[in-house]
Amino acid sequence: MATSTSSSYHRSLAQKARENFVALASDALAAGRLAVRERLAVLVDEVRTAREMQERRDIWTAYQQRGVAWETATLAAWQKLLHVPAAPARQTASTFELMGDDVVENKIIASRLGQVIADRSAEELADLGARLQQLEGTEEVSTSDVIRPEVLMLTLVEQWAAAGLSRGALALVSDVLQRELATRFLEAYKTVNTFLTQNGITPSTDLRSRVRRTDGGSSPAGAAMRAFNEGGASGFEPSGWAPSGRMPTGAMGGGAGPRGAPTQNGPMRSAASAAEETRMMTVASPLARARRRAQGVMVHLKRVLTDHISDFDKTVQQPISPTLARAIARKQDGGDTDPLYGSVPGTGALDYGRMEVSQVAGHLRERSNQLKKAAATTAEKATIEVVALMFQSILAEERIPPSVRVWFARLQLPVLRVALAEPEFFGTLNHPARQLIDRMGSCVMGFDASAINGSALETEIKRVVQVIEQYPETGRRVFQLVYDEFQQFLSKYLTEKGSTLRVATLAQQVEQKETLAIQYTIELRNMLKELPVREDIREFLFKVWAEVLAMAAVRNGPQHEETIALKKAASELVWAASAKPNRAERARVIQNLPLLLQRLRQGMTLLSLESTVQEAHIKRISDTLADAFMSKTEAIPQARIESMAARLANLEDFVSDDSMGDLPLDNENIEMMLGIDASSIEVIADGGSKPTEAMLAWAQELELGHWFMLDHSNRINQVQFAWRSDRKQLHLFASMDGRSYLIQARRLAAYLQAGLLVPQEEEALTLRATRDALAKLDANPERLLN
């Protein structure tokens, strides 16, 4: 009887946890609906083609009418899911069935939404799944369990369509919706886990390892739960990927093994593999998959340490034992005639080679052994060993010039201090100590020793190391400080060469001019929206004069005397073309007309318009002005003209930083706009297909200094990401032979998507070092304490 009562209580507690989660998810959906409404309100005001603007107005109208109904229906459907019997966690091939196109489309969209949530909440989601397994005594979390993000997202997408809203509308707002839901779902998982913890439900490590994904058509959340709890070097990789975690171009495999390998269950198994491959290609970007694999390595490391070291608890900060602290301080100060610190001068360049690096590596190993003897706990010994193995891997990286590796070696003690004192060092990839080493390593891997020795980059790396050594007690703060400083250094260093600096400067001007032209057009439309302005004048202002104002602002500055005069010409033209009911106003127009036409010609000359084109514009404007003399329509009040003139004078105050889409960019356009020779710039204007939102996000997250292989114009070049414009619209890549490649954001994303631009390193330096350390520990875990 007692067992039955306990089992009933556990099932009731599990159901209460699910109900709490759905309630919190409902609050998240309410916030998501408001975020969607705000995004659509912004989109409907953007200047697009007439067709696109009409489509967006229709979407906005439909959402205003049906958005609340969609939310209500989704919440009701989520409540019903709480009472749906659990489906088997694993499905066999016999359960496959034909599905309509709408069903498939819904599943793909839901998977994309669910993947973002699973990525963001992976660890909390895995913990919740393990707790529910413990409560219910099950082997796996059901594929229809309401805690799975893709289960709720599928219902959300289905109700979107049922409410009469289009998939195109959902595509427009999916980014803000998934961002809002991902943030709030993470909090929901945390809250429910806290609820279960307060009720005494804490999953064991063994239970966590049983949360795994299903075969073939596994869900994104299932994959994330499996990866976070099984860990391992290949915890996130489909079969057939290299164990190192590097993803070959085009290999986004499925669950059926390497391409071309025989499969079981014949066509049914092949169909499952194809479905899984399609899911992998559409659900997650390479960047997201790389992040999951990276987090899997970190989770694996934590498991190894907690499994073999009884007192290793990196969730609570522990002080370093006094004996070890004294030993580290003695070594940090160069005590005991430390050869590493004694052999490297503070300034100047030395010709290091493999022999010197080997000697430094041997000394680091010896020093780590001495520190382990001074350690007071097994956790300290294990930490020293892991950090030592990581730096052994870094020193063995042949692609890093020897002199830089020697300087990296001097960071071992500062990093050890951080690893001993700060628990999150072994649990996150975003610790500033890791980020600093990764950024410095990524920048130097493209240079040989002769190119790096004595360079400003090597000097900066030396300075960074010396600053860290000077403040040994400040922990992560000094790493964060010098990391930020190194980022600022990179932004200047990568473009300090004459040709690259010139190209970056020109590209920045191009972006500024084109963006201002578009935004000036928007502001002019807003200003003239309710004014009785003739169509020919409107067209001239929108299509020509906005370009003139943008060009003048870039060349001379927005408040330059000439720019102000051209802005004033716009308001004068609007007034001159309005009705003139009295003789005094007509006389004023006649008196000012020569100067106005002169200003208009001056502006069009700034755009390098041909004389015949200029005269055609002037003739249409003159005809319009003559017709205004005879017009009996309402005149524009002088106060409105003065208000317009004041707004034009400070037009830049009303310009936003929103992305304005692709710019009309090529070498000829650059030369025409800026009047310079653009032969040193190679503009990449074609290639690749329409990028996904995930690829666009990846393009925006590329870091300066990283090296890539660029396949362009039947050539493959090694290039370094050297510059990004202020508005993140233009990107510049520089090759070792002096050529510069300018590419816009969407084209960059298309190149990444097509594999025409491939990162030279798909793993960060410290992550690869951690993976190497894990391989040695898996083979010989006893070395943690020996």
PyMOL commands that set and color helices and strands:
alter all, ss='L'
color gray80, all
select helices_A, chain A and resi 2-43+50-81+93-95+101-136+149-162+167-198+205-208+220-230+266-283+286-308+322-332+339-343+354-374+378-395+402-409+412-421+423-426+432-444+449-452+456-470+472-474+476-493+498-528+535-556+561-576+583-606+611-630+638-649+651-654+667-674+693-700+745-754+765-779+781-784
alter helices_A, ss='H'
color red, helices_A
select strands_A, chain A and resi 681-684+707-712+715-724+730-735+740-744+757-759
alter strands_A, ss='S'
color yellow, strands_A
deselect
rebuild
show_as cartoon
